[in-house]
Amino acid sequence: MTNIGNTDLSVFPLCLGGNVFGWTADRDTSFAVLDAYAEGGGNFVDTADAYSAWVPGNEGGESETIIGEWMAERGNRDSVVIATKVGRQPGAMGLSARNIRVSVEGSLRRLGTDRIDLYYAHADDKDTPLEETLTAFDELVREGKVRHIGASNYGADRLKEALDVSARLGVARYAVLQQPYNLVEREGYEGRLEEVAAREGVSSLPYYGLARGFLSGKYRPGVTVDSARAGGAAPYLKTERGRRVLEALDKVAAAHDAEVAAVALAWLLSRPTVAAPIASARVPEQVPALLAAADLILSPDEVALLDQASA
């Protein structure tokens, strides 16, 4: 287990993404995935009130509902760290104090719980003053409805500004950052954003850790993958960088007798600011490779090989 940010949250170093629940995984399959993750030692589940509003017939909240029903049936709420988000659900966009207040009640109801362990601003809202957003979050923390808060999809300047506002007002501060980061998408995080996180003690919990499934290794030349996410993953295969990364992953995976996905996530865990990458599984058979990343220690030479291939 590892602690994230300057919090008391002790989590498994691989966070299970709940974006597929109610989308590519129905209720029964989602339960099976969650069971496999928990039985393997996992305790950290990420979702959002907007998941999965993009599916025809859905309105958002489907993932939270499934997770809440699973916790109720298993009676395991106290052993699971739940992260959810506010600000991107259709009809409840943005980070105004009013929207945060209304949205948290909806999330609590769907999750069937009295508190959210980690509550994210799903995306920066430049139309709402940071003072308003952070004061609203602080009120929820003081009321016990939220334990800690995080920032998702914030740039370096806005993250630093938000942390400064929290310090000036004496209110809750963002403890963690969630942003895209993986072996084929390094530019958005490495540099100033990573520097702010390191300097301010903010833990990175990157999403798209497997680059929309590309870094699972199942996308290969001439191979057709039957997946709703194939359209997002396949383009990486067309780049020289993508092919270099797969070749390096194959080499390291063979040396450890490990799955390619485990190696890709272990590389993220080797980064100094990363506490727990987020990865999702459509079926329970995909879960062991994700869990294995937590125990897979890459040598300095292996990290250098992956760094060079993905540069």
Order of alpha helices (4+ residues) and beta strands (2+ residues): beta-beta-beta-alpha-beta-alpha-beta-beta-beta-alpha-beta-alpha-beta-alpha-beta-alpha-beta-alpha-alpha-alpha-beta-alpha-alpha
